[in-house]
Amino acid sequence: MKTAFLSYVLAIAIMAACVEFIECDRLPTNGIRVYISSVSDNLELKKQQHRIQMVLSGENIDAQYIDISSNAAAKEFMREKAGPFTVPPQLFNGEEYLGDYQAFEEAVEDRRLMEFLKLN
């Protein structure tokens, strides 16, 4: 239990140190955007968000991480594009919806990440 908690704390600290969270009402209009939630007790969600950040960082892909827990406009936009009951993490290229964590992970496994992100 202690190890899982320490891993969780470490993952949050790394994520906070490595990414810029967009918390204002002005949303970026281009580039890779990952909609996340920094306020959740769902460990699986946190792992998914961390995995996306690590893969994108490892591939030297710049991304903006938009925290929907502190940005109502971002949450509304995400759900408008991805579906009304959508939960983070969700990926976009500009305003184009790309998919959820499962779609991202499948693209990584199939070695078609750049195609999935529409960066080719």
Helices and strands as residue ranges (DSSP letters): H 2-18, E 21-22, E 32-36, H 43-58, E 63-67, G 68-70, H 72-82, E 90-93, E 96-100, H 101-109, H 113-117
